[in-house]
Amino acid sequence: MQRTIVFLLSNFTLTFFVLGLLAALVSLLPKPRPWSRLQVVEALLSWFLFFSLGVTFLYNFVMHVFFSEMAASFIGWQTSPFQKEVGFASLGFSVVGFLAFKGSPGLRLAAVVGPACFLWGAAVGHAVQMVEAHNYAPGNAGVIFYTDILIPLFGLILLLLSDKRNAGMLRTA
């Protein structure tokens, strides 16, 4: 059990992404079937914003601000005052993610684009650390590296699919 908990918390970006998918499914279950594509996209987007942005970045805030030595060790870093800055930036992304959960299209766009810039920049930083410093610590080269790339991509795709101008593309047959 301890190993499972460590795995889930060490791979928190993937854990919260999967929880968002499960929450979307649970939110759809009471609705009459067949579900429209727009209903499915809305459920996925809402819970993606809540878990993959709101909860994930809140967790990142807590780890970098209150458990900075543990976070630095996991990433393969030395402890640095910049961790607190990363933590507070994460808190901002978290708040916007929670606000966008049922927010306007513009707020949702902002909630995805800001973290996308941060996460894709982090992915480049992880790659540089792998090549130059041979840093293959789990928090640098593990699941986090891949989710830094794929989570924003998933969010942008959901935004595209949720756009009313694309509704014709989403109509069920």
ZALOPA-323828 format. One record per residue (C-alpha): residue number from 1; x, y, z. Coordinates in Angstrom, 1 decimal, always signed. Example, Ala and Ser with C-alpha at 12.3 -4.5 7.8 and 13.67 -1.06 7.14 Angstrom:
ZALOPA-323828
<num->1 xx->+12.3 yy->-4.5 zz->+7.8>
<num->2 xx->+13.7 yy->-1.1 zz->+7.1>
END
This chain:
ZALOPA-323828
<num->1 xx->+0.0 yy->+0.0 zz->+0.0>
<num->2 xx->+2.8 yy->+2.4 zz->+0.9>
<num->3 xx->+4.4 yy->+1.8 zz->-2.6>
<num->4 xx->+1.1 yy->+2.6 zz->-4.3>
<num->5 xx->+0.7 yy->+5.8 zz->-2.3>
<num->6 xx->+4.3 yy->+6.9 zz->-3.1>
<num->7 xx->+3.8 yy->+6.1 zz->-6.8>
<num->8 xx->+0.5 yy->+8.1 zz->-6.9>
<num->9 xx->+2.0 yy->+11.1 zz->-5.1>
<num->10 xx->+5.3 yy->+11.0 zz->-7.0>
<num->11 xx->+3.4 yy->+10.9 zz->-10.3>
<num->12 xx->+0.8 yy->+13.5 zz->-9.2>
<num->13 xx->+0.4 yy->+15.0 zz->-12.7>
<num->14 xx->-0.7 yy->+11.7 zz->-14.0>
<num->15 xx->-2.7 yy->+10.8 zz->-10.9>
<num->16 xx->-4.8 yy->+14.0 zz->-11.0>
<num->17 xx->-5.2 yy->+13.7 zz->-14.8>
<num->18 xx->-6.8 yy->+10.2 zz->-14.3>
<num->19 xx->-8.9 yy->+11.5 zz->-11.4>
<num->20 xx->-10.2 yy->+14.2 zz->-13.8>
<num->21 xx->-11.2 yy->+11.6 zz->-16.3>
<num->22 xx->-12.9 yy->+9.5 zz->-13.7>
<num->23 xx->-14.8 yy->+12.6 zz->-12.3>
<num->24 xx->-15.9 yy->+13.4 zz->-15.9>
<num->25 xx->-17.3 yy->+9.9 zz->-16.3>
<num->26 xx->-19.1 yy->+10.1 zz->-12.9>
<num->27 xx->-20.6 yy->+13.5 zz->-13.8>
<num->28 xx->-22.0 yy->+12.0 zz->-17.1>
<num->29 xx->-23.5 yy->+8.8 zz->-15.6>
<num->30 xx->-26.7 yy->+10.4 zz->-14.3>
<num->31 xx->-27.4 yy->+12.2 zz->-17.6>
<num->32 xx->-29.7 yy->+10.5 zz->-20.2>
<num->33 xx->-27.9 yy->+8.6 zz->-22.9>
<num->34 xx->-26.7 yy->+8.8 zz->-25.6>
<num->35 xx->-24.5 yy->+11.6 zz->-24.4>
<num->36 xx->-23.7 yy->+14.2 zz->-27.1>
<num->37 xx->-20.1 yy->+14.9 zz->-28.0>
<num->38 xx->-20.5 yy->+18.4 zz->-26.6>
<num->39 xx->-21.7 yy->+17.0 zz->-23.2>
<num->40 xx->-18.6 yy->+14.7 zz->-23.1>
<num->41 xx->-16.2 yy->+17.4 zz->-24.1>
<num->42 xx->-17.7 yy->+19.8 zz->-21.5>
<num->43 xx->-17.4 yy->+17.1 zz->-18.7>
<num->44 xx->-13.8 yy->+16.3 zz->-19.8>
<num->45 xx->-12.8 yy->+20.0 zz->-20.0>
<num->46 xx->-14.5 yy->+21.0 zz->-16.7>
<num->47 xx->-12.9 yy->+18.2 zz->-14.7>
<num->48 xx->-9.6 yy->+18.6 zz->-16.5>
<num->49 xx->-9.5 yy->+22.2 zz->-15.4>
<num->50 xx->-10.4 yy->+21.2 zz->-11.8>
<num->51 xx->-7.9 yy->+18.4 zz->-11.4>
<num->52 xx->-5.1 yy->+18.7 zz->-14.0>
<num->53 xx->-4.8 yy->+22.4 zz->-13.3>
<num->54 xx->-6.5 yy->+23.4 zz->-10.1>
<num->55 xx->-5.5 yy->+20.4 zz->-7.9>
<num->56 xx->-2.2 yy->+19.6 zz->-9.6>
<num->57 xx->-0.9 yy->+23.1 zz->-9.3>
<num->58 xx->-2.2 yy->+23.4 zz->-5.7>
<num->59 xx->-0.2 yy->+20.2 zz->-4.9>
<num->60 xx->+2.8 yy->+21.7 zz->-6.7>
<num->61 xx->+2.5 yy->+24.9 zz->-4.6>
<num->62 xx->+2.4 yy->+23.0 zz->-1.4>
<num->63 xx->+5.4 yy->+20.8 zz->-2.3>
<num->64 xx->+7.6 yy->+23.6 zz->-3.5>
<num->65 xx->+6.8 yy->+26.1 zz->-0.7>
<num->66 xx->+6.3 yy->+23.8 zz->+2.3>
<num->67 xx->+8.4 yy->+20.7 zz->+1.4>
<num->68 xx->+11.0 yy->+22.4 zz->-0.7>
<num->69 xx->+13.9 yy->+20.0 zz->+0.3>
<num->70 xx->+11.9 yy->+17.0 zz->-0.6>
<num->71 xx->+10.7 yy->+18.5 zz->-3.9>
<num->72 xx->+14.2 yy->+19.5 zz->-4.9>
<num->73 xx->+15.6 yy->+16.1 zz->-4.1>
<num->74 xx->+12.9 yy->+14.4 zz->-6.2>
<num->75 xx->+13.7 yy->+16.7 zz->-9.2>
<num->76 xx->+17.4 yy->+16.2 zz->-8.7>
<num->77 xx->+18.0 yy->+19.9 zz->-7.8>
<num->78 xx->+19.7 yy->+21.6 zz->-4.9>
<num->79 xx->+17.3 yy->+23.5 zz->-2.7>
<num->80 xx->+16.9 yy->+27.1 zz->-4.1>
<num->81 xx->+14.9 yy->+30.2 zz->-3.2>
<num->82 xx->+13.5 yy->+29.9 zz->-6.8>
<num->83 xx->+11.4 yy->+27.0 zz->-5.6>
<num->84 xx->+9.2 yy->+29.3 zz->-3.6>
<num->85 xx->+8.7 yy->+31.4 zz->-6.8>
<num->86 xx->+7.7 yy->+28.3 zz->-8.7>
<num->87 xx->+5.4 yy->+27.4 zz->-5.8>
<num->88 xx->+3.6 yy->+30.7 zz->-5.8>
<num->89 xx->+3.3 yy->+30.7 zz->-9.6>
<num->90 xx->+1.7 yy->+27.3 zz->-9.3>
<num->91 xx->-0.7 yy->+28.7 zz->-6.7>
<num->92 xx->-1.8 yy->+31.3 zz->-9.3>
<num->93 xx->-2.3 yy->+28.7 zz->-12.0>
<num->94 xx->-4.3 yy->+26.6 zz->-9.4>
<num->95 xx->-6.6 yy->+29.5 zz->-8.6>
<num->96 xx->-7.3 yy->+30.2 zz->-12.2>
<num->97 xx->-7.9 yy->+26.5 zz->-12.9>
<num->98 xx->-10.5 yy->+26.3 zz->-10.1>
<num->99 xx->-12.1 yy->+29.5 zz->-11.4>
<num->100 xx->-12.3 yy->+28.2 zz->-14.9>
<num->101 xx->-13.9 yy->+24.9 zz->-13.8>
<num->102 xx->-17.3 yy->+26.4 zz->-14.7>
<num->103 xx->-16.0 yy->+29.7 zz->-16.1>
<num->104 xx->-16.3 yy->+31.5 zz->-19.4>
<num->105 xx->-14.5 yy->+30.4 zz->-22.6>
<num->106 xx->-12.0 yy->+33.3 zz->-22.2>
<num->107 xx->-11.2 yy->+32.3 zz->-18.6>
<num->108 xx->-10.8 yy->+28.7 zz->-19.7>
<num->109 xx->-8.5 yy->+29.7 zz->-22.5>
<num->110 xx->-6.3 yy->+31.7 zz->-20.0>
<num->111 xx->-6.4 yy->+28.8 zz->-17.6>
<num->112 xx->-4.9 yy->+26.4 zz->-20.2>
<num->113 xx->-2.5 yy->+28.8 zz->-22.1>
<num->114 xx->-0.6 yy->+30.1 zz->-19.0>
<num->115 xx->+0.2 yy->+26.7 zz->-17.6>
<num->116 xx->+1.0 yy->+25.4 zz->-21.2>
<num->117 xx->+3.7 yy->+28.0 zz->-21.5>
<num->118 xx->+5.1 yy->+27.1 zz->-18.1>
<num->119 xx->+4.9 yy->+23.3 zz->-18.6>
<num->120 xx->+6.4 yy->+23.3 zz->-22.1>
<num->121 xx->+9.2 yy->+25.6 zz->-20.8>
<num->122 xx->+9.7 yy->+23.1 zz->-17.9>
<num->123 xx->+9.8 yy->+20.2 zz->-20.4>
<num->124 xx->+12.6 yy->+21.9 zz->-22.3>
<num->125 xx->+14.4 yy->+22.6 zz->-19.0>
<num->126 xx->+14.0 yy->+18.9 zz->-18.1>
<num->127 xx->+15.4 yy->+17.8 zz->-21.5>
<num->128 xx->+18.4 yy->+20.2 zz->-21.1>
<num->129 xx->+19.0 yy->+18.8 zz->-17.6>
<num->130 xx->+18.9 yy->+15.2 zz->-19.0>
<num->131 xx->+21.4 yy->+16.0 zz->-21.8>
<num->132 xx->+23.7 yy->+18.4 zz->-20.0>
<num->133 xx->+23.6 yy->+17.3 zz->-16.4>
<num->134 xx->+22.6 yy->+13.7 zz->-16.9>
<num->135 xx->+19.7 yy->+14.3 zz->-14.5>
<num->136 xx->+17.5 yy->+11.3 zz->-14.8>
<num->137 xx->+15.8 yy->+11.8 zz->-11.4>
<num->138 xx->+12.1 yy->+10.7 zz->-11.4>
<num->139 xx->+11.0 yy->+14.3 zz->-11.0>
<num->140 xx->+13.0 yy->+15.4 zz->-14.0>
<num->141 xx->+13.0 yy->+12.6 zz->-16.5>
<num->142 xx->+10.0 yy->+10.4 zz->-15.3>
<num->143 xx->+6.3 yy->+10.8 zz->-15.8>
<num->144 xx->+6.5 yy->+14.5 zz->-15.1>
<num->145 xx->+8.5 yy->+15.1 zz->-18.3>
<num->146 xx->+5.9 yy->+13.5 zz->-20.4>
<num->147 xx->+2.9 yy->+15.1 zz->-18.7>
<num->148 xx->+4.6 yy->+18.5 zz->-19.0>
<num->149 xx->+4.2 yy->+18.0 zz->-22.7>
<num->150 xx->+0.9 yy->+16.1 zz->-23.0>
<num->151 xx->-1.3 yy->+17.7 zz->-20.4>
<num->152 xx->-1.3 yy->+21.2 zz->-22.1>
<num->153 xx->-1.8 yy->+19.5 zz->-25.4>
<num->154 xx->-4.9 yy->+17.7 zz->-24.0>
<num->155 xx->-6.2 yy->+20.9 zz->-22.6>
<num->156 xx->-5.8 yy->+22.8 zz->-25.9>
<num->157 xx->-7.5 yy->+20.0 zz->-27.8>
<num->158 xx->-10.5 yy->+20.1 zz->-25.4>
<num->159 xx->-10.7 yy->+23.9 zz->-25.8>
<num->160 xx->-10.8 yy->+23.5 zz->-29.5>
<num->161 xx->-13.5 yy->+20.8 zz->-29.3>
<num->162 xx->-15.5 yy->+22.9 zz->-26.9>
<num->163 xx->-15.5 yy->+26.0 zz->-29.1>
<num->164 xx->-19.1 yy->+26.7 zz->-30.3>
<num->165 xx->-17.7 yy->+27.7 zz->-33.7>
<num->166 xx->-16.7 yy->+24.1 zz->-34.0>
<num->167 xx->-20.1 yy->+22.7 zz->-33.0>
<num->168 xx->-20.8 yy->+21.5 zz->-36.5>
<num->169 xx->-17.8 yy->+19.3 zz->-36.3>
<num->170 xx->-19.0 yy->+17.9 zz->-33.0>
<num->171 xx->-22.6 yy->+17.1 zz->-33.9>
<num->172 xx->-23.6 yy->+13.5 zz->-33.4>
<num->173 xx->-24.9 yy->+11.6 zz->-36.4>
END
